[in-house]
Amino acid sequence: MIQLSLLFLFLVQTAQAVRTPNVPEAPGVYYLQDEAAWVSLQPVVTSDAKAEGLQLFVYTEGYTDLDLHVVCPGSRALIRILVPKPVVYVRAVGSAKDAMLIRLTKKRDQRVVKTSFSNVTTTNKGGFRGEDVFKLILQESPDGFFSVSPEKELPAGEYLLVLGNAVPAYDFGIDRKK
């Protein structure tokens, strides 16, 4: 029985090793497009466009809530992905335990997500609204990188991969195949 268990463990590890892609060595966030070309996701420039409740938050010394609207410029991310359940690979940027996938709301020439101090937890350091956060499958590799993928297929739209608070953050869009 022990031999059978060891054989099974060996086969599982071998199968995982075969499926591990050759992620670029440089630190960064990558997406493997068409099983051949690595696309590097660049950090997006974000800004706090508007703070709500700041005066009351300061006056009460933090006993009230403070909402921030994080803004990504442009109506669309430059990186477009046609797969509804993409796998993103991260090397030497942030940590797997801090990774979050956030849906952005499209406004005219920008994409926005709302954060709130009342939503901050150990697993949601950025304080993002629960309805904007997608559950992830995280896999760490002994080769020094980790992969991030959503548990469920993503609807078409704009997304932000956050590796900690909100900096650095990497944006991309999910498009439907035509």
TORROLO-741626 format. One record per residue (C-alpha): z negated, x, y; residue in one letter. Coordinates in nm, 2 decimals, m for minus. Example, Ala and Ser with C-alpha at 12.3 -4.5 7.8 and 13.67 -1.06 7.14 Angstrom:
BEGIN
+--------+--------+--------+-----+
!     up !   east !  north ! res !
+--------+--------+--------+-----+
!  m0.78 !   1.23 !  m0.45 !   A !
!  m0.71 !   1.37 !  m0.11 !   S !
+--------+--------+--------+-----+
This chain:
BEGIN
+--------+--------+--------+-----+
!     up !   east !  north ! res !
+--------+--------+--------+-----+
!   0.00 !   0.00 !   0.00 !   M !
!  m0.08 !   0.28 !   0.24 !   I !
!   0.25 !   0.45 !   0.16 !   Q !
!   0.43 !   0.13 !   0.24 !   L !
!   0.25 !   0.10 !   0.57 !   S !
!   0.33 !   0.45 !   0.67 !   L !
!   0.69 !   0.40 !   0.58 !   L !
!   0.70 !   0.09 !   0.80 !   F !
!   0.54 !   0.27 !   1.09 !   L !
!   0.79 !   0.56 !   1.05 !   F !
!   1.09 !   0.32 !   1.05 !   L !
!   0.96 !   0.13 !   1.36 !   V !
!   0.91 !   0.46 !   1.55 !   Q !
!   1.25 !   0.58 !   1.45 !   T !
!   1.41 !   0.25 !   1.56 !   A !
!   1.24 !   0.28 !   1.90 !   Q !
!   1.35 !   0.64 !   1.94 !   A !
!   1.71 !   0.55 !   1.87 !   V !
!   1.71 !   0.28 !   2.14 !   R !
!   1.55 !   0.50 !   2.41 !   T !
!   1.82 !   0.58 !   2.66 !   P !
!   1.86 !   0.92 !   2.82 !   N !
!   1.69 !   0.84 !   3.15 !   V !
!   1.78 !   1.08 !   3.44 !   P !
!   1.53 !   1.36 !   3.48 !   E !
!   1.49 !   1.32 !   3.86 !   A !
!   1.21 !   1.10 !   3.99 !   P !
!   1.34 !   0.75 !   4.07 !   G !
!   1.41 !   0.40 !   3.96 !   V !
!   1.72 !   0.34 !   3.75 !   Y !
!   1.92 !   0.06 !   3.59 !   Y !
!   2.17 !   0.14 !   3.31 !   L !
!   2.49 !  m0.05 !   3.39 !   Q !
!   2.74 !  m0.13 !   3.11 !   D !
!   2.55 !   0.11 !   2.87 !   E !
!   2.73 !   0.41 !   3.04 !   A !
!   2.65 !   0.45 !   3.41 !   A !
!   2.30 !   0.50 !   3.57 !   W !
!   2.25 !   0.32 !   3.90 !   V !
!   1.98 !   0.45 !   4.12 !   S !
!   1.78 !   0.19 !   4.30 !   L !
!   1.68 !   0.32 !   4.65 !   Q !
!   1.35 !   0.23 !   4.82 !   P !
!   1.40 !  m0.07 !   5.05 !   V !
!   1.27 !  m0.05 !   5.41 !   V !
!   1.02 !  m0.33 !   5.45 !   T !
!   0.84 !  m0.45 !   5.75 !   S !
!   0.56 !  m0.70 !   5.83 !   D !
!   0.75 !  m0.94 !   6.05 !   A !
!   0.47 !  m1.18 !   6.12 !   K !
!   0.10 !  m1.19 !   6.06 !   A !
!  m0.07 !  m1.53 !   6.05 !   E !
!  m0.44 !  m1.57 !   6.12 !   G !
!  m0.50 !  m1.21 !   6.25 !   L !
!  m0.72 !  m1.30 !   6.54 !   Q !
!  m0.95 !  m1.52 !   6.33 !   L !
!  m0.95 !  m1.26 !   6.05 !   F !
!  m1.07 !  m0.99 !   6.29 !   V !
!  m1.32 !  m1.23 !   6.46 !   Y !
!  m1.48 !  m1.33 !   6.13 !   T !
!  m1.47 !  m0.97 !   6.01 !   E !
!  m1.25 !  m1.06 !   5.71 !   G !
!  m1.41 !  m1.39 !   5.61 !   Y !
!  m1.09 !  m1.58 !   5.67 !   T !
!  m0.75 !  m1.53 !   5.52 !   D !
!  m0.47 !  m1.31 !   5.67 !   L !
!  m0.11 !  m1.38 !   5.57 !   D !
!   0.17 !  m1.13 !   5.61 !   L !
!   0.54 !  m1.19 !   5.58 !   H !
!   0.71 !  m0.88 !   5.43 !   V !
!   1.07 !  m0.86 !   5.54 !   V !
!   1.36 !  m0.68 !   5.37 !   C !
!   1.66 !  m0.65 !   5.60 !   P !
!   2.00 !  m0.80 !   5.50 !   G !
!   2.08 !  m1.12 !   5.33 !   S !
!   2.15 !  m0.94 !   4.99 !   R !
!   2.04 !  m0.63 !   4.81 !   A !
!   2.31 !  m0.37 !   4.77 !   L !
!   2.24 !  m0.34 !   4.39 !   I !
!   2.38 !  m0.64 !   4.21 !   R !
!   2.30 !  m0.70 !   3.84 !   I !
!   2.48 !  m0.95 !   3.62 !   L !
!   2.23 !  m0.94 !   3.34 !   V !
!   1.96 !  m1.21 !   3.37 !   P !
!   1.70 !  m1.00 !   3.19 !   K !
!   1.75 !  m0.65 !   3.32 !   P !
!   1.56 !  m0.34 !   3.21 !   V !
!   1.47 !  m0.10 !   3.49 !   V !
!   1.36 !   0.25 !   3.41 !   Y !
!   1.11 !   0.44 !   3.63 !   V !
!   1.04 !   0.81 !   3.62 !   R !
!   0.76 !   0.97 !   3.83 !   A !
!   0.73 !   0.68 !   4.07 !   V !
!   0.42 !   0.46 !   4.06 !   G !
!   0.27 !   0.36 !   3.73 !   S !
!   0.35 !   0.10 !   3.48 !   A !
!   0.01 !  m0.08 !   3.53 !   K !
!   0.09 !  m0.14 !   3.90 !   D !
!   0.45 !  m0.27 !   3.85 !   A !
!   0.53 !  m0.62 !   3.97 !   M !
!   0.85 !  m0.82 !   4.00 !   L !
!   0.86 !  m1.04 !   4.31 !   I !
!   1.12 !  m1.31 !   4.40 !   R !
!   1.23 !  m1.29 !   4.76 !   L !
!   1.32 !  m1.59 !   4.98 !   T !
!   1.66 !  m1.56 !   5.15 !   K !
!   1.67 !  m1.62 !   5.52 !   K !
!   1.98 !  m1.58 !   5.74 !   R !
!   2.00 !  m1.20 !   5.76 !   D !
!   1.68 !  m1.10 !   5.58 !   Q !
!   1.48 !  m1.16 !   5.26 !   R !
!   1.11 !  m1.25 !   5.29 !   V !
!   0.80 !  m1.27 !   5.07 !   V !
!   0.46 !  m1.39 !   5.18 !   K !
!   0.14 !  m1.20 !   5.09 !   T !
!  m0.21 !  m1.30 !   5.15 !   S !
!  m0.55 !  m1.12 !   5.13 !   F !
!  m0.69 !  m1.41 !   4.94 !   S !
!  m0.44 !  m1.34 !   4.66 !   N !
!  m0.53 !  m0.97 !   4.62 !   V !
!  m0.66 !  m0.89 !   4.27 !   T !
!  m0.66 !  m0.58 !   4.05 !   T !
!  m0.33 !  m0.69 !   3.90 !   T !
!  m0.18 !  m0.82 !   4.23 !   N !
!  m0.27 !  m0.55 !   4.48 !   K !
!   0.00 !  m0.67 !   4.72 !   G !
!  m0.15 !  m1.02 !   4.74 !   G !
!   0.18 !  m1.19 !   4.65 !   F !
!   0.19 !  m1.57 !   4.58 !   R !
!   0.17 !  m1.65 !   4.21 !   G !
!   0.49 !  m1.85 !   4.22 !   E !
!   0.68 !  m1.54 !   4.34 !   D !
!   0.55 !  m1.31 !   4.07 !   V !
!   0.74 !  m1.27 !   3.73 !   F !
!   0.56 !  m1.16 !   3.42 !   K !
!   0.68 !  m0.83 !   3.29 !   L !
!   0.73 !  m0.64 !   2.96 !   I !
!   0.63 !  m0.28 !   3.02 !   L !
!   0.70 !   0.00 !   2.78 !   Q !
!   0.58 !   0.36 !   2.84 !   E !
!   0.78 !   0.64 !   2.68 !   S !
!   0.64 !   0.98 !   2.57 !   P !
!   0.94 !   1.13 !   2.76 !   D !
!   0.76 !   1.07 !   3.09 !   G !
!   0.92 !   0.74 !   3.21 !   F !
!   0.85 !   0.37 !   3.16 !   F !
!   1.06 !   0.06 !   3.15 !   S !
!   1.01 !  m0.27 !   3.32 !   V !
!   1.18 !  m0.60 !   3.22 !   S !
!   1.10 !  m0.96 !   3.29 !   P !
!   0.95 !  m1.17 !   3.00 !   E !
!   1.21 !  m1.45 !   3.08 !   K !
!   1.56 !  m1.45 !   3.22 !   E !
!   1.57 !  m1.44 !   3.60 !   L !
!   1.75 !  m1.70 !   3.79 !   P !
!   2.02 !  m1.58 !   4.03 !   A !
!   1.85 !  m1.45 !   4.35 !   G !
!   1.70 !  m1.16 !   4.53 !   E !
!   1.41 !  m0.96 !   4.38 !   Y !
!   1.17 !  m0.68 !   4.47 !   L !
!   1.02 !  m0.44 !   4.22 !   L !
!   0.69 !  m0.33 !   4.36 !   V !
!   0.51 !  m0.03 !   4.22 !   L !
!   0.16 !  m0.06 !   4.37 !   G !
!   0.10 !  m0.24 !   4.71 !   N !
!   0.44 !  m0.29 !   4.87 !   A !
!   0.55 !   0.07 !   4.92 !   V !
!   0.76 !   0.19 !   4.76 !   P !
!   0.95 !  m0.12 !   4.67 !   A !
!   1.30 !  m0.15 !   4.52 !   Y !
!   1.53 !  m0.44 !   4.58 !   D !
!   1.81 !  m0.58 !   4.37 !   F !
!   2.00 !  m0.91 !   4.32 !   G !
!   2.07 !  m1.11 !   4.01 !   I !
!   2.42 !  m1.27 !   4.01 !   D !
!   2.57 !  m1.51 !   3.76 !   R !
!   2.87 !  m1.37 !   3.56 !   K !
!   3.19 !  m1.52 !   3.68 !   K !
+--------+--------+--------+-----+
